[in-house]
Amino acid sequence: MTLKEIQKEVDVWINSVGVRYFNELTNLAILNEEVGELSRIIARVYGEQSFKVQKSEEEKKRMIEDEIGDIFFVLTCLSNQMNIDLEAAYERGVKKRNRRDGERHKNNEKLQ
């Protein structure tokens, strides 16, 4: 599935099931909430915090995947409502990183 197809699928879902898009500020707040949920899980899986109830490795992986999926959905909503082509935005981001960071990380002693 391409990013364009994903954007279309989200748009169809929002306009049929979701009734309409939340406004941009509400979606930004929701995006931050979802990022916070991912952060909480990562702090427990990779950090020093622990879960209240022990989780299997499969459960931990699924929880992270679910939160990343939620983040991607809300990010797609924001892109749609602001008429941003995710594929074009991604391609520009990669070009920017290649131009800006093409040698930077290779020359970073901390990464060696």
C-alpha positions as CSV (number, residue, x, y, z in Angstrom):
1,M,0.0,0.0,0.0
2,T,1.4,3.4,-0.9
3,L,1.2,6.5,1.3
4,K,-1.2,8.0,-1.2
5,E,-3.5,4.9,-0.8
6,I,-3.2,5.2,3.0
7,Q,-4.1,8.8,2.9
8,K,-7.2,8.0,0.8
9,E,-8.2,5.1,3.0
10,V,-7.9,7.3,6.1
11,D,-10.0,10.0,4.4
12,V,-12.7,7.6,3.5
13,W,-12.8,6.2,7.0
14,I,-12.9,9.7,8.6
15,N,-15.7,10.9,6.3
16,S,-17.8,7.7,6.8
17,V,-17.1,6.4,10.3
18,G,-15.5,9.4,11.9
19,V,-18.1,11.8,10.5
20,R,-15.4,14.6,10.0
21,Y,-11.9,15.5,10.8
22,F,-11.2,17.0,14.3
23,N,-9.6,20.4,13.9
24,E,-5.9,20.7,13.5
25,L,-5.3,21.7,17.1
26,T,-7.3,18.8,18.4
27,N,-5.5,16.4,16.2
28,L,-2.1,17.8,17.3
29,A,-3.2,17.2,20.9
30,I,-4.2,13.6,20.1
31,L,-0.9,13.1,18.3
32,N,1.0,14.2,21.4
33,E,-1.2,11.9,23.5
34,E,-0.3,9.0,21.3
35,V,3.4,9.8,21.3
36,G,3.2,10.0,25.1
37,E,1.6,6.5,25.1
38,L,4.5,5.2,23.0
39,S,7.0,6.9,25.3
40,R,5.4,5.2,28.3
41,I,5.7,1.8,26.7
42,I,9.3,2.3,25.5
43,A,10.3,3.5,29.0
44,R,9.1,0.2,30.3
45,V,10.4,-2.0,27.6
46,Y,13.8,-0.4,27.0
47,G,14.1,1.9,30.0
48,E,14.3,1.5,33.7
49,Q,10.6,1.6,34.5
50,S,8.5,-1.7,34.7
51,F,5.0,-2.7,33.8
52,K,2.6,-3.2,36.7
53,V,1.8,-6.6,35.2
54,Q,4.5,-8.7,33.5
55,K,4.3,-8.7,29.7
56,S,5.6,-11.2,27.2
57,E,8.0,-10.1,24.5
58,E,5.2,-10.6,22.0
59,E,2.9,-8.4,24.0
60,K,5.5,-5.7,24.3
61,K,6.1,-5.7,20.6
62,R,2.4,-5.6,19.8
63,M,1.9,-2.7,22.2
64,I,4.7,-0.7,20.5
65,E,3.3,-1.5,17.0
66,D,-0.2,-0.5,18.1
67,E,1.0,2.9,19.3
68,I,3.1,3.5,16.2
69,G,0.0,2.7,14.2
70,D,-2.1,5.2,16.2
71,I,0.6,7.9,15.7
72,F,0.7,7.2,11.9
73,F,-3.1,7.4,11.7
74,V,-3.3,10.7,13.4
75,L,-0.3,12.1,11.4
76,T,-2.1,11.0,8.3
77,C,-5.3,12.8,9.4
78,L,-3.3,16.0,10.0
79,S,-1.6,15.6,6.6
80,N,-5.0,15.1,4.9
81,Q,-6.7,18.0,6.4
82,M,-3.8,20.3,5.6
83,N,-3.5,18.9,2.0
84,I,0.0,17.6,2.5
85,D,1.2,14.8,0.3
86,L,2.9,12.4,2.7
87,E,5.0,10.8,-0.1
88,A,6.3,14.2,-1.3
89,A,7.0,15.3,2.3
90,Y,8.9,12.1,3.0
91,E,10.9,12.4,-0.2
92,R,11.8,16.0,0.7
93,G,12.8,14.9,4.2
94,V,15.1,12.2,2.9
95,K,16.8,14.6,0.5
96,K,17.2,17.2,3.3
97,R,18.8,14.6,5.6
98,N,21.1,13.3,2.8
99,R,22.2,16.9,2.0
100,R,22.6,18.0,5.7
101,D,23.9,14.7,7.2
102,G,25.5,12.9,4.3
103,E,28.9,12.9,6.0
104,R,28.1,14.2,9.5
105,H,27.3,10.9,11.2
106,K,30.1,9.1,9.5
107,N,32.5,11.6,10.9
108,N,31.0,11.6,14.4
109,E,33.5,10.0,16.8
110,K,30.7,9.2,19.2
111,L,29.1,6.9,16.7
112,Q,32.2,4.9,15.9
